[in-house]
Amino acid sequence: MMSEQDGATGVAEDMHEAPPRTQASRRIWIWSLLLLLVGSSALALLGNGAERGLDRSETYIARVPTEMWRRDTLIVPYYNDLLRLQKPPINYWLSMGSHHVFDDSSTDIVSEFAARFPAAASSIALVFVTVWLGVLTFQDRRVGIAAGALFATTVAFLTGAHNARPEALYALFCGVMTVGCVGALRKIDLGESSLRWAVLGWVGFIGAVLSKGPHIPALMGIGFLIAMFVRRRPRDILRAFKPWVGLLVIPLLGLPWFIAIAIVEPTAWDFWIHEMFDRTGEPSQFWLNALELYYVKNTIGHATPWFLLLFGALLLPWRRKDEIGDRAMTLWMGVVATLFVMGFSAYMRAQYILPVMPLLCVLMAGEAVTLFDRWGATARGRMHLRNWHVVQSVIIIVMGVAIGVVISREGVRFSALSDAMATAVMWGLITLATALAVVGVSLARRKPAAGYGATVMAAAAVFLAVDITGLGWSGPRRTRADLGKRIAQEVPRETPLYAAFSDPAVSVYYADRAILELKSPEALLEKIMTEPNALFIVEKRELKQHGIVGEIVIAEEDTGHNSPMIVYRNLQPAPIRTAYGMDDDE
């Protein structure tokens, strides 16, 4: 490992410390960072506007700030006129801020773009946290740039940057925590104080807790500790991570909001305990579940199109016995511990993989640079690299073909582009991606890194096409948003409105009104009998199943489902399962 430059002890300086230090390499470093900034910003920000309706989970991030603003509170979150304590407040505050920057000042409703902007900005920042982590771990700027480029062109980045949920912000703070841990280990290796890095790590931890919760950062931290034991360095745990710093940082930054909420709502602590354990599987259920490979399989999908590098990356920490190997093992154990323990949970969500993706991308980048260094010097090695680029290019082309098949499906809608134009744009960009990959393979004969760069650009071109066309962001999602807008226009606010057997989140946001959820047939029939003027958001098949006769006030069109959502008014209650309100062919 190359030594640290004399006098460079600050956190910011450590990010830039990697050999070689010629002026040419500095220029390449700066231009590479600028290219990453422009590329990741384009990939993250495009396709986040009103042309893509918010899904159910995203509407909470847009609606809660709206209701908090109307109630003149920045502390207590409300949703659908009820307390919402499921998630901590940071993402709501950020949505409020982006609303004031991007939205019309005449409305207090947070727009789709404003709701998603914190996730997009967090994803862009996470690209550079990944760069930082790669430089710190391998002491090589090439690994840092490669890791950032890999992460910015994965399915994980694309999905995280285009969803208003707090996963991207959560992953950003988990990445900052990991940077603090790896930086602390490096300082210990150099015989220097790790205090600054320990503080950074604990701030990242509490930031993650306030973004979504303690599950993933706690599991990653357990993995970091296991890595210390695997590398026979348990004595360095206290010196590197300084638990006493956490005892100061956590109460100072984390507890004030929870205490403030508990004062307002005394049952909040019981609710949060339920959220921590019951939703992920009660303690007994959590450990008795059979191990599922759900997260392992989805990790491969999230790492697309670079999943071929996963297999070598998983072996890399075990091959290196030096200090770089220690730091790589820290990342490796953080990933494995998280995916392994979550595999026992009954609560499976693919978005939980996002926080570990930067760690995996650093390991994959380290493996890629190792391959280039090992194989680039010989004719046989260059042949292996060309074969690797061919396979990687085929994966990107297949991915583009799959996208082309999807956009040709019936019912897919685009905002400003016709289906034919969208298809033409998509296939044009796929052709460009293929050409870039082929050029990269030819360049790799003399410069192996050129082929790698070309395949990264090919992946970016495909994802940019996804952003431009809004692929997969239509169908039921768009029509559900349209249904909410029609409710706002056609249903008077004084008319009681209920949602039967379905989460009314999308309609609550787009109709801009509270909608009570009815979760049982008995509750639905009771409202039908007692409130004859009420309207109900319900699926057609539910009316048939429960034998209710009525009329459709508003129908959700082009859903692609056999049983679309409708706004229904009851005319004649009937016994359950003895009458049908509609014909089968209706």
Disulfide bonds with the S-S distance in Angstrom:
none
